[in-house]
Structure formats: C-alpha cells, structure tokens
Amino acid sequence: MFYNVVVNEWEETTYVPTTLGNVLLAVLLVILLAGAVVFARKYAAKQTQDTGEAAKKGGKLTVKQLVFCAMSIALGTILSEIKIIDFPWGGSATLLSMFVICLPGYFFGLGAGLMTSIAYGVLQLLINPYVLFPMQLLLDYPLAFGALGLSGLFAGAKRGLLKGYLVGIAGRWVFTVLSGWIFFAEYAWEGWPVLPYSMVYNGIYIFAEGTLTCAVILVPAVSNGIAAVKKMALS
C-alpha cells in the first residue's frame, strides 16, 4: 500500500514509495516544518528582550521563520544536486548543501534545527529514494540528515556557526557509517573489514565537503554576513 518492491538497474531489490506513500511523506514533511516554526518562534521569543513586543509580532515572526526554514530545505535540495567532487568509488561532495541545512539550527536553536533537517531527509526520500532495507531508510534519511540539526546545540555559542556545522556533519557521518556497517557489507572494498570501510567511504565525501565548507565559513565576510542574516531572522 505504501511502497512497491522494485528491482533497479543494478539488480538490487529496492523499496519505492507508492503514490499514497509519497502523499504521507509530504504530509509528514509539512508537519515537521510546522514543528520547526513552533520551536523557532519560542527561540526567537527567548532572544527578544521585550517579550510583550515579541508576542505582538508573533504572526510576522512565524511567517519569517517559516520562510527561512522552508528556503533552507529548498536551497539545500538544489545544492545537493550540484556536485563539486564526484568520487570514482561512490559518494560526492556537493556545493554547501549540508551547510544550508545546518543554518536553521544556528538561527533558531536545536528544536527548529532538528525538525528542519529531518524534514529535509524526508524530502530526499521523496525525490531520490534508495532503500534496500526498512531500517536502512531510518538511518540514511531522517537520522543521518536529521543529525545536521545538531548545529542548534551551538546557536548561542561563540563561533557557533562553525562548531554547529562540525557537530552536524559528524552526526551525519555516524549514522551513515552505521548504515554502511549494518546493511552494505557486501560493498566493502576487497581486504577491508566492513566497519573501517564504512568509516572511510562515508568519511571521504562528507568530510571533503566539510573541509571546503569550513574554509568558506572562516572567511570573515561570510561569517559576518550569516550573523547579520541570523539577526534579521530573529528580529
């Protein structure tokens, strides 16, 4: 009812959502985005000295936060298709897609960051599903992409943008490593134990993109610009 079993071009048995499955995923995405706005609004209220004034502007704040969270998902999806480095053994470094998904957490705190990044994972499942096992779906989509929302742990910290991004991509790496270790043992390079293979394979493309992104974040004009956008998002 919710998925079809399909043999793909590599002769793998995969699970592809049906129309009803896609509708349910779309509904889940909307619910997660609404949850992100609720958390973002609470965070914005805490950051506003005059809570009475924040309450008066509640409607405007909600719309603004919805736009920021939704735009990060849309932009992250577009950037995920722009591959800077495509590794011959699999995996690729994209044009700052993980960074964009980390921004709602940096702007609005942990709750909004997690809701937005999980919603992004659901959208990835909608548009580009690659599911060989039901539990693999959980690790590779809502958990791996959702971990990017851990950036919200450092929303108020000094150099929080950089720290949050590093924690977010490390979280994604952990879940992709677990997925590779549990579900993709047959793809391990010859002579490699499965766990080290999964750690290296997933680490190459995640941290290659991470290194490039950190170089961008460390440019003063970029970090100052993002800080200004955050101030606007909360005002």
Rosetta blueprint (number, residue, H / E / L):
1 M L
2 F L
3 Y E
4 N E
5 V E
6 V E
7 V E
8 N L
9 E L
10 W L
11 E L
12 E L
13 T E
14 T E
15 Y E
16 V E
17 P E
18 T L
19 T H
20 L H
21 G H
22 N H
23 V H
24 L H
25 L H
26 A H
27 V H
28 L H
29 L H
30 V H
31 I H
32 L H
33 L H
34 A H
35 G H
36 A H
37 V H
38 V H
39 F H
40 A H
41 R H
42 K H
43 Y H
44 A H
45 A H
46 K H
47 Q H
48 T L
49 Q L
50 D L
51 T H
52 G H
53 E H
54 A H
55 A H
56 K H
57 K L
58 G H
59 G H
60 K H
61 L H
62 T H
63 V H
64 K H
65 Q H
66 L H
67 V H
68 F H
69 C H
70 A H
71 M H
72 S H
73 I H
74 A H
75 L H
76 G H
77 T H
78 I H
79 L H
80 S H
81 E L
82 I L
83 K E
84 I E
85 I E
86 D E
87 F L
88 P L
89 W L
90 G L
91 G L
92 S E
93 A E
94 T E
95 L L
96 L L
97 S H
98 M H
99 F H
100 V H
101 I H
102 C H
103 L H
104 P H
105 G H
106 Y H
107 F H
108 F H
109 G L
110 L H
111 G H
112 A H
113 G H
114 L H
115 M H
116 T H
117 S H
118 I H
119 A H
120 Y H
121 G H
122 V H
123 L H
124 Q H
125 L H
126 L H
127 I H
128 N L
129 P L
130 Y L
131 V L
132 L L
133 F L
134 P H
135 M H
136 Q H
137 L H
138 L H
139 L H
140 D H
141 Y H
142 P H
143 L H
144 A H
145 F H
146 G H
147 A H
148 L H
149 G H
150 L H
151 S H
152 G H
153 L H
154 F H
155 A L
156 G L
157 A L
158 K L
159 R L
160 G H
161 L H
162 L H
163 K H
164 G H
165 Y H
166 L H
167 V H
168 G H
169 I H
170 A H
171 G H
172 R H
173 W H
174 V H
175 F H
176 T H
177 V H
178 L H
179 S H
180 G H
181 W H
182 I H
183 F H
184 F L
185 A H
186 E H
187 Y H
188 A L
189 W L
190 E L
191 G L
192 W L
193 P L
194 V H
195 L H
196 P H
197 Y H
198 S H
199 M H
200 V H
201 Y H
202 N H
203 G H
204 I H
205 Y H
206 I H
207 F H
208 A H
209 E H
210 G H
211 T H
212 L H
213 T H
214 C H
215 A H
216 V H
217 I H
218 L L
219 V L
220 P H
221 A H
222 V H
223 S H
224 N H
225 G H
226 I H
227 A H
228 A H
229 V H
230 K H
231 K H
232 M H
233 A H
234 L H
235 S L
